[in-house]
Protein backbone atom coordinates (compact mmCIF):
# COMPACT_ATOMS: atom_id res chain seq x y z
CA UNK A 1 0.00 0.00 0.00
CA UNK A 2 1.32 3.43 -0.95
CA UNK A 3 1.61 6.06 1.75
CA UNK A 4 -0.22 9.34 1.22
CA UNK A 5 1.97 12.35 0.43
CA UNK A 6 2.83 14.52 3.42
CA UNK A 7 1.03 17.82 3.81
CA UNK A 8 3.19 20.89 4.27
CA UNK A 9 3.42 21.91 7.91
CA UNK A 10 2.25 25.34 8.89
CA UNK A 11 3.24 27.39 11.91
CA UNK A 12 0.65 28.28 14.48
CA UNK A 13 -0.40 31.91 14.39
CA UNK A 14 0.04 34.08 17.44
CA UNK A 15 -3.74 34.08 17.95
CA UNK A 16 -3.86 30.27 17.89
CA UNK A 17 -0.97 30.04 20.35
CA UNK A 18 -2.57 32.49 22.76
CA UNK A 19 -5.93 30.66 22.53
CA UNK A 20 -4.26 27.31 23.34
CA UNK A 21 -2.37 28.84 26.27
CA UNK A 22 -5.49 30.62 27.61
CA UNK A 23 -7.51 27.40 27.51
CA UNK A 24 -4.65 25.57 29.24
CA UNK A 25 -4.56 28.23 31.97
CA UNK A 26 -8.33 27.79 32.42
CA UNK A 27 -7.77 24.10 33.18
CA UNK A 28 -8.63 22.39 29.90
CA UNK A 29 -6.58 19.32 28.90
CA UNK A 30 -5.03 18.93 25.40
CA UNK A 31 -7.90 16.75 24.15
CA UNK A 32 -10.52 19.35 25.08
CA UNK A 33 -8.36 22.14 23.65
CA UNK A 34 -7.98 20.29 20.34
CA UNK A 35 -11.77 19.87 20.10
CA UNK A 36 -12.34 23.57 20.73
CA UNK A 37 -9.60 24.84 18.39
CA UNK A 38 -9.89 22.17 15.66
CA UNK A 39 -6.12 21.54 15.88
CA UNK A 40 -4.47 18.12 16.35
CA UNK A 41 -4.13 17.00 19.97
CA UNK A 42 -0.40 16.39 19.59
CA UNK A 43 0.09 19.96 18.37
CA UNK A 44 -1.71 21.33 21.43
CA UNK A 45 0.12 19.10 23.90
CA UNK A 46 3.57 19.74 22.41
CA UNK A 47 2.95 23.50 22.40
CA UNK A 48 1.86 23.40 26.06
CA UNK A 49 4.93 21.34 26.97
CA UNK A 50 7.30 23.77 25.22
CA UNK A 51 5.66 26.83 26.74
CA UNK A 52 5.56 25.47 30.28
CA UNK A 53 9.36 25.02 30.46
CA UNK A 54 9.83 28.60 29.23
CA UNK A 55 9.95 31.08 32.14
CA UNK A 56 8.68 33.99 29.99
CA UNK A 57 6.12 32.68 27.47
CA UNK A 58 6.27 34.62 24.22
CA UNK A 59 4.18 33.58 21.26
CA UNK A 60 6.39 35.08 18.53
CA UNK A 61 7.59 32.70 15.80
CA UNK A 62 11.35 32.37 15.56
CA UNK A 63 13.04 33.24 12.25
CA UNK A 64 13.70 30.24 10.02
CA UNK A 65 16.87 29.47 8.16
CA UNK A 66 16.89 29.91 4.43
CA UNK A 67 18.11 32.06 1.64
CA UNK A 68 18.54 35.71 2.65
CA UNK A 69 16.23 38.22 0.99
CA UNK A 70 17.53 40.29 -1.90
CA UNK A 71 18.79 43.72 -0.93
CA UNK A 72 18.83 45.19 -4.43
CA UNK A 73 17.16 44.33 -7.73
CA UNK A 74 20.50 43.27 -9.18
CA UNK A 75 21.32 41.09 -6.17
N, C-alpha and C positions, 0 to 999 in steps of 0.2 A: 504494500500500500504506500502511495506517495504522500509525503508530508505536505501540508498546506504551506504556501509561502508566508514568511514572517511579515507582519505589519510593521511599518515604521513606528518607532517609539516617539512619543511626544512628551515634552516636559509639562509638569503641572503649572498652571497659571498661579499667580500670587493669590488670586481670589479663591481658587480651589484649595490651595495650601492653608489659607487662613480659615476656610470653612471646616476642613478636616481637623485642624488644631482646636478650633472653638468647640466642635462636637466632642472631641476627646476631653477637653477641659470640663465639659458638662457631664461627663461620665459615660458616654456611649462607647461601646467596644467596636473594634474594627469591622465586624460583620454588620452591625447596625449602621455604622458610618458609610460603608460601601453601598448599602441599600438606599440610604438617603441621598448620596451624591452620585450614584450610578457609575462609580469607579470600581475597579477590581479590589477585592479584599486585601490581596498581597500588597498592592500599591499603598493603600491606607495604612496597613500595619507597618510596612517598612518606613514610610514617612514619619509615623509616630515614633518609631524606634530611633531614627536618626535625629529627630528634633528633641527627644527627651534627654539625649546625652549631651546636647549643646547647651551651655549655660545661658546664652543669649540668643533665643530663637529669632532668626531673621528668615524671611520667606523669599529673599531675592535669589534668582537663579545665578549660578556661577558662570563665568565666561567659558566657552568651550574652545578646545584647540582647533586649529584649522588654518587655512590660508588667510594671511592678513588682507584687509581691504585695500583697494587701490587708493593711493593718495592723489595721483594725477591721472588725467585721461591717457597719457602716454604710458604710464606705469602699468 
